[in-house]
């Protein structure tokens, strides 16, 4: 890496003031409503129920074995949502790296952030029209929302190397994630009040309607608070944007993506870290995405119990992200992430043995998840920022985002297939052990300091 490139990155970090960093944090606050209210709590049970209605099961039926036939494919009603999640991630494999390449070459990133965020928010708000047996409409809207969610995160993450130097990124990333958990938790708390006050015992249709409007509220929250980062963040065009000035950014983005895919072999250790991350984070995202479905369908827990548990996760994750961030400052981010993955293994094994119909063990497990969730993700994000060649932040975060914040495909696909074969959610959940085990082993073998140096960056004091 040349001195000019070093100075370019350093100048970007040096010029980022407190207001701009707070603006960056606020997008985590905005989008976490979708992550928490939609993906983690309401959409899985909601879309599964709508699918069961389409499969001919009366509302409120337990153990529905009906089938639906989207595009002529026979699918178990309980497997439809995991399959849609997997499909959304398959599509992001094509969309997100292109979005990252365009972001790197665009002189202004904020319009890209706005377009992706507002498209996702609009699709979420349109869930208001998913009534009766319209499971296909719900699936399509989720595809649009989830892909847009990931595309916006790619642009958002690409700001990180420009806002902080190597020794500050763990702290900055952890704070952003922690504030996101507060924002997501606050909206979820409002929705808990709505569920508690408006629900009527025995009226399953009313419960379904409340869930739908809670999903809509997340879209409104997402759109409203996205305005803050759009106002407070500054543009930091890099060398790629300057070189692309006057050209067609979209066409150049596709061409540059092709060059990056061919050239990524020059950074094998970055690629090795990315492989490890995609595996273990696929497990994390599968737990987040399917926890509510597991709680309702396998453990027979009420919606209110799930919301309270997720609230526990959210607010403990705020402290957990800061706690693991502080731990990383003492022992290094890599060791801290490995420690968190060992705790994730324990969580998955414990989830298999949870008794049905008992809220307290489920809530205690949620507390354990909260303590490791934010830190493992925030520190992975900051670690990866050290491994990106200067000027390629968007492109590399496009690959990274293939398994981040609700987008995973192998885990939900395995979960859905195992359920279809065994009709057991417990067997599906315990199958996720392999993701944490394999991903952790691969991460342990990444020589981080050498990987950072080979990417042309300055290693932080502790890794």
C-alpha positions as CSV (number, residue, x, y, z in Angstrom):
1,X,0.0,0.0,0.0
2,X,1.4,3.4,-0.9
3,X,1.9,6.3,1.5
4,X,-0.8,8.2,-0.4
5,X,-3.4,5.5,0.3
6,X,-2.4,5.4,4.0
7,X,-2.8,9.1,4.3
8,X,-6.1,9.0,2.5
9,X,-7.5,6.6,5.0
10,X,-6.0,8.5,7.9
11,X,-7.4,11.8,6.7
12,X,-10.9,10.3,6.4
13,X,-10.8,9.0,10.0
14,X,-9.3,12.2,11.3
15,X,-12.0,14.4,9.8
16,X,-14.9,12.4,11.2
17,X,-16.2,14.4,14.1
18,X,-18.6,13.3,16.9
19,X,-21.7,14.4,15.1
20,X,-20.8,12.3,12.0
21,X,-20.1,9.3,14.1
22,X,-23.4,9.7,15.9
23,X,-25.1,9.9,12.5
24,X,-23.4,6.6,11.6
25,X,-24.6,5.0,14.9
26,X,-28.2,6.2,14.2
27,X,-28.5,4.0,11.1
28,X,-28.0,1.0,13.3
29,X,-30.8,2.5,15.5
30,X,-33.0,2.8,12.4
31,X,-32.5,-0.6,10.7
32,X,-32.5,-2.7,13.9
33,X,-36.2,-2.3,14.1
34,X,-36.5,-4.5,11.0
35,X,-34.0,-6.9,12.4
36,X,-35.7,-7.2,15.7
37,X,-39.4,-6.7,15.2
38,X,-39.7,-8.2,11.8
39,X,-37.1,-11.0,11.4
40,X,-36.5,-12.0,15.0
41,X,-40.0,-11.9,16.4
42,X,-43.1,-11.4,14.2
43,X,-42.5,-12.4,10.6
44,X,-41.6,-16.1,11.1
45,X,-44.8,-17.0,13.1
46,X,-46.9,-14.5,11.1
47,X,-45.9,-15.8,7.6
48,X,-46.0,-19.4,8.8
49,X,-49.6,-18.9,10.0
50,X,-50.6,-17.3,6.8
51,X,-49.0,-20.2,4.9
52,X,-50.8,-22.7,7.1
53,X,-54.1,-21.0,6.2
54,X,-53.2,-21.3,2.5
55,X,-52.4,-25.0,3.1
56,X,-55.9,-25.5,4.4
57,X,-55.3,-25.6,8.1
58,X,-57.8,-23.6,10.1
59,X,-56.4,-20.6,12.1
60,X,-55.1,-21.8,15.5
61,X,-54.4,-25.4,14.4
62,X,-51.5,-27.0,16.1
63,X,-49.1,-29.3,14.2
64,X,-50.3,-28.4,10.7
65,X,-49.0,-30.9,8.2
66,X,-50.5,-29.1,5.2
67,X,-48.6,-28.3,2.0
68,X,-48.5,-25.3,-0.3
69,X,-47.4,-25.2,-3.9
70,X,-45.5,-22.0,-4.8
71,X,-44.6,-22.1,-8.5
72,X,-45.7,-25.7,-8.6
73,X,-43.2,-26.8,-5.9
74,X,-44.6,-28.8,-2.9
75,X,-43.5,-27.2,0.3
76,X,-44.4,-28.0,3.9
77,X,-46.2,-25.0,5.4
78,X,-43.7,-24.9,8.3
79,X,-40.8,-24.9,5.8
80,X,-41.9,-22.0,3.6
81,X,-40.5,-19.2,5.7
82,X,-37.0,-20.8,6.1
83,X,-36.9,-21.5,2.4
84,X,-37.8,-17.8,1.6
85,X,-35.0,-16.7,3.9
86,X,-32.6,-18.9,2.0
87,X,-33.9,-17.7,-1.3
88,X,-33.4,-14.0,-0.3
89,X,-29.8,-14.7,0.6
90,X,-29.2,-16.6,-2.6
91,X,-30.4,-13.4,-4.4
92,X,-28.2,-11.2,-2.3
93,X,-25.1,-13.2,-3.5
94,X,-25.7,-11.4,-6.8
95,X,-27.0,-8.0,-5.5
96,X,-24.8,-7.1,-2.6
97,X,-21.3,-7.3,-4.1
98,X,-22.5,-5.2,-7.1
99,X,-24.0,-2.7,-4.6
100,X,-20.6,-2.5,-2.9
101,X,-18.7,-2.0,-6.1
102,X,-21.1,0.8,-7.1
103,X,-20.8,2.4,-3.7
104,X,-17.0,2.4,-4.0
105,X,-17.1,4.2,-7.4
106,X,-20.0,6.6,-6.7
107,X,-18.9,10.1,-5.7
108,X,-21.8,10.1,-3.2
109,X,-22.8,7.1,-1.1
110,X,-25.7,8.7,0.8
111,X,-28.2,8.5,-2.1
112,X,-27.4,4.8,-2.4
113,X,-28.0,4.3,1.3
114,X,-31.3,6.3,1.0
115,X,-32.5,4.3,-2.0
116,X,-31.9,0.9,-0.4
117,X,-33.2,1.8,3.0
118,X,-36.4,3.5,1.8
119,X,-37.1,0.6,-0.6
120,X,-36.8,-1.9,2.2
121,X,-38.9,0.2,4.5
122,X,-41.6,0.5,1.8
123,X,-41.8,-3.2,1.3
124,X,-42.0,-3.7,5.1
125,X,-44.9,-1.2,5.3
126,X,-46.6,-3.0,2.4
127,X,-46.9,-6.1,4.6
128,X,-50.2,-4.4,5.7
129,X,-51.7,-6.1,2.6
130,X,-50.7,-9.6,3.6
131,X,-54.1,-10.8,4.7
132,X,-56.0,-14.1,4.5
133,X,-54.0,-16.7,2.6
134,X,-51.7,-14.3,0.7
135,X,-48.5,-16.1,1.7
136,X,-46.9,-15.5,-1.7
137,X,-47.3,-11.8,-1.4
138,X,-45.7,-11.9,2.0
139,X,-42.8,-14.0,0.7
140,X,-42.2,-11.5,-2.2
141,X,-42.3,-8.5,0.0
142,X,-39.9,-10.1,2.5
143,X,-37.5,-10.8,-0.4
144,X,-37.5,-7.2,-1.4
145,X,-37.2,-5.9,2.1
146,X,-34.4,-8.3,3.2
147,X,-32.3,-7.7,0.0
148,X,-32.7,-4.0,0.4
149,X,-31.8,-4.3,4.1
150,X,-28.6,-6.0,3.2
151,X,-27.8,-3.5,0.4
152,X,-28.2,-0.6,2.7
153,X,-26.0,-2.3,5.3
154,X,-23.2,-2.7,2.7
155,X,-23.1,1.0,2.1
156,X,-23.4,1.8,5.8
157,X,-20.5,-0.6,6.7
158,X,-18.3,0.9,4.0
159,X,-18.3,4.2,6.0
160,X,-16.5,2.5,9.0
161,X,-12.9,2.6,7.8
162,X,-13.4,6.3,7.0
163,X,-14.7,7.2,10.4
164,X,-12.0,5.6,12.6
165,X,-8.4,4.5,12.6
166,X,-7.3,0.9,13.2
167,X,-7.2,1.2,17.0
168,X,-10.6,2.8,17.3
169,X,-12.7,0.6,15.0
170,X,-13.6,-2.1,17.6
171,X,-14.9,0.6,19.9
172,X,-16.8,2.4,17.1
173,X,-18.3,-0.8,15.7
174,X,-19.3,-2.0,19.2
175,X,-21.0,1.3,20.0
176,X,-23.0,1.3,16.8
177,X,-24.2,-2.3,17.4
178,X,-25.1,-1.5,21.0
179,X,-27.1,1.6,20.0
180,X,-28.8,-0.5,17.4
181,X,-29.9,-2.9,20.1
182,X,-31.4,-0.1,22.1
183,X,-33.4,1.2,19.1
184,X,-34.6,-2.2,18.1
185,X,-35.5,-3.0,21.7
186,X,-37.4,0.3,22.2
187,X,-39.7,-0.4,19.2
188,X,-40.2,-4.0,20.3
189,X,-41.2,-2.7,23.8
190,X,-43.9,-0.5,22.2
191,X,-45.1,-3.6,20.2
192,X,-45.2,-5.7,23.4
193,X,-47.5,-3.1,24.9
194,X,-49.7,-3.3,21.8
195,X,-49.8,-7.1,21.9
196,X,-50.6,-7.1,25.6
197,X,-53.3,-4.4,25.5
198,X,-55.0,-5.3,22.2
199,X,-54.9,-9.1,22.2
200,X,-58.0,-11.0,23.2
201,X,-57.7,-14.6,24.5
202,X,-59.0,-17.1,22.0
203,X,-59.2,-14.6,19.1
204,X,-56.4,-15.8,16.8
205,X,-57.4,-13.6,13.9
206,X,-56.9,-10.5,16.1
207,X,-53.5,-11.7,17.2
208,X,-52.5,-12.2,13.6
209,X,-53.7,-8.7,12.7
210,X,-51.7,-7.2,15.6
211,X,-48.6,-9.0,14.4
212,X,-49.1,-7.6,10.9
213,X,-49.3,-4.0,12.1
214,X,-46.3,-4.5,14.4
215,X,-44.3,-5.5,11.2
216,X,-45.6,-2.4,9.5
217,X,-44.4,-0.2,12.5
218,X,-40.9,-1.4,11.9
219,X,-41.0,-0.2,8.3
220,X,-42.2,3.2,9.5
221,X,-39.4,3.4,12.2
222,X,-36.8,2.3,9.7
223,X,-37.8,5.0,7.2
224,X,-38.1,7.8,9.7
225,X,-34.8,7.4,11.5
226,X,-32.8,6.8,8.3
227,X,-33.2,10.6,7.8
228,X,-30.8,11.3,10.6
229,X,-27.7,9.6,9.1
230,X,-28.5,11.0,5.7
231,X,-28.3,14.5,7.3
232,X,-25.3,13.9,9.6
233,X,-22.9,11.7,7.6
234,X,-20.5,13.3,5.2
235,X,-19.3,12.0,1.9
236,X,-15.8,10.5,1.8
237,X,-15.2,9.7,-1.9
238,X,-12.2,7.4,-2.3
239,X,-9.7,6.9,-5.1
240,X,-12.1,4.6,-7.0
241,X,-14.9,7.2,-6.9
242,X,-12.4,9.8,-8.2
243,X,-11.2,7.6,-11.0
244,X,-14.8,6.8,-12.0
245,X,-15.8,10.5,-12.1
246,X,-17.6,11.2,-15.4
247,X,-18.2,7.5,-16.2
248,X,-21.2,5.3,-15.8
249,X,-21.1,4.3,-12.1
250,X,-23.3,1.2,-12.5
251,X,-21.4,-0.2,-15.6
252,X,-18.1,0.6,-14.0
253,X,-19.3,-1.0,-10.8
254,X,-20.0,-4.3,-12.6
255,X,-16.6,-4.2,-14.4
256,X,-14.8,-3.4,-11.1
257,X,-16.6,-6.3,-9.3
258,X,-15.3,-8.6,-12.0
259,X,-11.8,-7.3,-11.4
260,X,-12.2,-7.7,-7.6
261,X,-13.4,-11.3,-7.9
262,X,-10.4,-12.1,-10.0
263,X,-8.0,-10.1,-7.8
264,X,-9.3,-11.3,-4.4
265,X,-6.9,-14.3,-4.8
266,X,-4.1,-11.8,-4.1
267,X,-5.5,-11.6,-0.5
268,X,-6.0,-15.3,0.5
269,X,-6.0,-14.6,4.2
270,X,-8.8,-12.0,3.8
271,X,-10.7,-14.6,1.8
272,X,-10.0,-17.2,4.5
273,X,-11.3,-14.9,7.3
274,X,-14.4,-14.2,5.1
275,X,-15.1,-18.0,4.7
276,X,-14.8,-18.5,8.5
277,X,-17.1,-15.6,9.1
278,X,-19.7,-16.7,6.6
279,X,-19.9,-20.1,8.2
280,X,-20.2,-19.1,11.9
281,X,-22.3,-16.1,11.3
282,X,-24.7,-18.1,9.2
283,X,-25.3,-20.0,12.4
284,X,-25.9,-16.8,14.4
285,X,-28.3,-15.4,11.8
286,X,-30.2,-18.7,11.6
287,X,-30.8,-18.6,15.4
288,X,-31.9,-15.0,15.2
289,X,-34.2,-15.6,12.2
290,X,-35.8,-18.8,13.4
291,X,-35.9,-18.4,17.2
292,X,-39.5,-17.2,17.3
293,X,-40.7,-20.0,15.0
294,X,-38.9,-22.5,17.2
295,X,-40.5,-20.9,20.3
296,X,-44.1,-20.9,18.9
297,X,-44.1,-24.1,16.9
298,X,-41.9,-26.4,19.0
299,X,-42.1,-25.0,22.6
300,X,-45.7,-23.8,22.4
301,X,-44.9,-20.4,23.9
302,X,-47.1,-17.4,23.6
303,X,-46.3,-14.4,21.4
304,X,-45.9,-12.2,24.5
305,X,-43.3,-14.6,26.0
306,X,-41.3,-14.4,22.8
307,X,-41.4,-10.6,22.8
308,X,-40.3,-10.4,26.4
309,X,-37.4,-12.8,25.7
310,X,-36.3,-10.8,22.7
311,X,-36.5,-7.6,24.8
312,X,-34.2,-9.3,27.3
313,X,-31.8,-10.2,24.4
314,X,-31.9,-6.6,23.1
315,X,-31.1,-4.8,26.3
316,X,-28.6,-7.3,27.5
317,X,-27.0,-7.2,24.0
318,X,-26.5,-3.5,24.5
319,X,-24.3,-4.2,27.5
320,X,-22.9,-7.4,26.0
321,X,-21.6,-5.5,22.9
322,X,-19.9,-2.9,25.1
323,X,-18.6,-5.6,27.5
324,X,-17.0,-7.7,24.7
325,X,-15.7,-4.5,23.1
326,X,-13.9,-3.8,26.4
327,X,-12.7,-7.3,26.5
328,X,-11.3,-6.9,23.0
329,X,-9.4,-3.9,24.1
330,X,-7.6,-6.1,26.7
331,X,-7.1,-9.4,24.9
332,X,-7.8,-8.6,21.2
333,X,-10.9,-8.9,19.0
334,X,-10.0,-12.3,17.5
335,X,-9.7,-14.0,20.9
336,X,-12.9,-12.3,22.1
337,X,-14.8,-13.6,19.0
338,X,-13.5,-17.1,19.6
339,X,-14.7,-16.9,23.2
340,X,-18.1,-15.8,22.1
341,X,-18.4,-18.7,19.6
342,X,-17.7,-21.2,22.4
343,X,-20.6,-19.6,24.3
344,X,-22.8,-19.9,21.2
345,X,-22.1,-23.7,21.1
346,X,-23.3,-24.0,24.6
347,X,-26.5,-22.0,23.8
348,X,-27.4,-24.3,20.8
349,X,-26.9,-27.4,22.9
350,X,-29.0,-26.0,25.7
351,X,-31.8,-25.0,23.2
352,X,-32.3,-28.6,22.2
353,X,-33.2,-29.5,25.8
354,X,-35.6,-26.7,26.5
355,X,-38.9,-28.0,27.9
356,X,-42.1,-27.1,26.0
357,X,-44.6,-24.7,27.5
358,X,-42.2,-23.2,30.1
359,X,-41.3,-19.6,29.5
360,X,-38.5,-19.2,32.1
361,X,-35.9,-21.5,30.6
362,X,-36.5,-19.9,27.2
363,X,-36.0,-16.4,28.7
364,X,-32.8,-17.5,30.5
365,X,-31.4,-18.8,27.3
366,X,-32.3,-15.5,25.7
367,X,-30.3,-13.7,28.3
368,X,-27.3,-15.9,27.5
369,X,-27.7,-15.1,23.8
370,X,-27.9,-11.4,24.6
371,X,-24.5,-11.4,26.3
372,X,-22.7,-12.8,23.3
373,X,-24.8,-11.7,20.3
374,X,-23.7,-8.0,19.9
375,X,-20.0,-8.5,20.6
376,X,-19.5,-11.4,18.3
377,X,-21.1,-9.5,15.4
378,X,-19.6,-6.0,16.1
379,X,-16.1,-7.3,16.6
380,X,-16.3,-9.5,13.4
381,X,-17.3,-6.3,11.5
382,X,-14.3,-4.3,12.8
383,X,-11.9,-7.2,12.3
384,X,-12.9,-7.5,8.7
385,X,-12.5,-3.7,8.2
386,X,-8.8,-4.2,8.9
387,X,-8.5,-6.8,6.1
388,X,-10.0,-4.7,3.2
389,X,-7.6,-3.0,0.7
390,X,-8.1,0.8,0.7
391,X,-10.8,2.0,-1.7
392,X,-12.6,-1.4,-1.9
393,X,-14.6,-1.1,1.3
394,X,-18.0,-1.4,-0.4
395,X,-17.1,-4.3,-2.6
396,X,-15.6,-6.4,0.3
397,X,-18.5,-5.5,2.6
398,X,-20.8,-6.7,-0.2
399,X,-19.3,-10.2,0.1
400,X,-19.3,-9.9,3.9
401,X,-23.0,-8.9,4.0
402,X,-24.0,-12.2,2.3
403,X,-24.2,-13.5,5.9
404,X,-25.0,-10.6,8.2
405,X,-27.9,-9.0,10.0
406,X,-30.6,-11.5,9.2
407,X,-29.2,-12.8,5.9
408,X,-28.1,-16.5,6.0
409,X,-28.9,-19.3,3.7
410,X,-27.2,-22.6,4.6
411,X,-28.6,-22.6,8.2
412,X,-32.3,-21.9,7.3
413,X,-32.0,-24.3,4.3
414,X,-30.6,-27.1,6.6
415,X,-33.3,-26.2,9.2
416,X,-36.1,-26.3,6.6
417,X,-34.9,-29.6,5.1
418,X,-34.5,-31.3,8.4
419,X,-37.9,-30.2,9.5
420,X,-39.5,-31.5,6.3
421,X,-37.7,-34.8,6.8
422,X,-38.2,-35.3,10.5
423,X,-41.1,-32.9,11.4
424,X,-38.9,-31.9,14.4
425,X,-37.7,-28.4,15.1
426,X,-35.4,-29.7,17.9
427,X,-33.4,-31.7,15.4
428,X,-33.2,-28.7,13.1
429,X,-31.9,-26.4,15.9
430,X,-29.2,-28.8,17.1
431,X,-27.9,-29.2,13.5
432,X,-26.6,-25.6,13.8
433,X,-23.7,-26.8,16.0
434,X,-21.7,-27.5,13.0
435,X,-21.7,-23.9,11.8
436,X,-20.2,-22.6,15.1
437,X,-17.7,-25.4,15.4
438,X,-16.4,-25.3,11.8
439,X,-16.4,-21.5,11.6
440,X,-14.6,-21.1,14.9
441,X,-11.9,-23.6,13.9
442,X,-11.3,-21.8,10.6
443,X,-11.1,-18.4,12.4
444,X,-8.6,-19.8,14.9
445,X,-6.2,-20.6,12.0
446,X,-6.3,-17.0,10.5
447,X,-3.0,-15.2,11.2
448,X,-4.7,-11.8,11.6
449,X,-1.6,-9.6,11.9
450,X,-0.1,-11.0,8.7
451,X,-3.5,-10.8,7.0
452,X,-3.9,-7.1,7.8
453,X,-0.4,-6.4,6.6
454,X,-0.9,-8.3,3.4
455,X,-4.0,-6.2,2.7
456,X,-1.8,-3.1,2.9
457,X,-3.2,-1.8,6.2
458,X,-1.6,-1.0,9.6
459,X,-2.3,-3.6,12.3
460,X,-3.8,-2.3,15.5
461,X,-1.9,-2.7,18.8
462,X,-4.1,-5.7,19.8
463,X,-5.9,-8.1,17.5
